[in-house]
Amino acid sequence: MISETSAGDAAKLEWVKSSYSDSSNSNECLEVATAPDAVHVRDSKNVRGPRLAVTPTAWAGFAAYAAAH
C-alpha cells in the first residue's frame, strides 16, 4: 500500500465515483481510478488531498471481502 499525501498526477487518471456513495449525503463520497500498477482511492470532496494507492491484487481482495460482508 502506498499512502500519497498529494494528488500528484491525479489529473491524468479517470476517476469514477463509487456506486455506493450516497448522493443525498455529501459526506460519503468515494472515487477510484485504475492504473496498470495501482488502484487509487480518494475523497471526492477533497480531490487535491490525500489519496490511497494499492496494488490491483490488494484491491481485488478488498472488493471481494467487502462484497461478501
C-alpha positions in Angstrom: 0.0 0.0 0.0 1.2 3.5 -0.8 -0.2 6.5 1.0 0.1 9.6 -1.1 -0.1 13.0 0.5 -0.8 15.0 -2.6 -2.8 14.5 -5.8 0.3 14.4 -7.9 -0.7 13.2 -11.4 -4.3 12.6 -10.4 -5.5 14.8 -13.3 -4.3 12.1 -15.7 -6.4 9.4 -14.0 -10.0 8.7 -14.9 -11.8 8.9 -11.6 -15.1 7.1 -11.1 -17.5 7.8 -8.1 -18.5 4.7 -6.2 -22.0 3.5 -6.9 -22.3 3.1 -3.1 -21.7 6.8 -2.4 -25.0 8.3 -1.1 -25.8 11.3 -3.2 -28.2 12.6 -0.5 -25.3 12.7 2.0 -22.3 14.7 0.5 -20.1 13.4 3.4 -20.0 9.9 1.9 -18.2 10.3 -1.4 -15.5 7.9 -2.7 -13.8 7.8 -6.1 -11.5 5.3 -7.6 -9.2 5.4 -10.6 -7.3 2.4 -12.0 -3.8 2.4 -13.5 -1.8 -0.6 -14.7 0.2 -0.8 -11.4 -2.3 0.6 -8.8 -5.8 1.4 -7.9 -6.2 4.9 -6.5 -8.8 5.9 -3.9 -9.7 9.5 -2.9 -12.4 11.6 -1.2 -14.4 13.3 -4.0 -14.8 16.4 -1.7 -11.1 16.9 -1.5 -9.7 15.9 -4.9 -6.3 17.6 -4.3 -6.0 16.0 -0.8 -4.5 12.7 0.2 -5.3 9.5 -1.7 -4.5 5.9 -1.2 -2.9 3.7 -3.8 -3.0 -0.1 -3.6 -1.9 -2.9 -5.9 -4.6 -4.3 -8.2 -4.3 -7.6 -6.3 -4.9 -5.9 -2.9 -7.9 -4.0 -4.4 -9.4 -7.3 -5.8 -9.0 -8.9 -2.3 -10.6 -5.9 -0.6 -13.5 -5.7 -3.1 -14.2 -9.5 -2.7 -14.2 -9.1 1.1 -16.4 -6.0 1.0 -18.9 -7.7 -1.3 -19.2 -10.7 1.0 -19.9 -8.6 4.0 
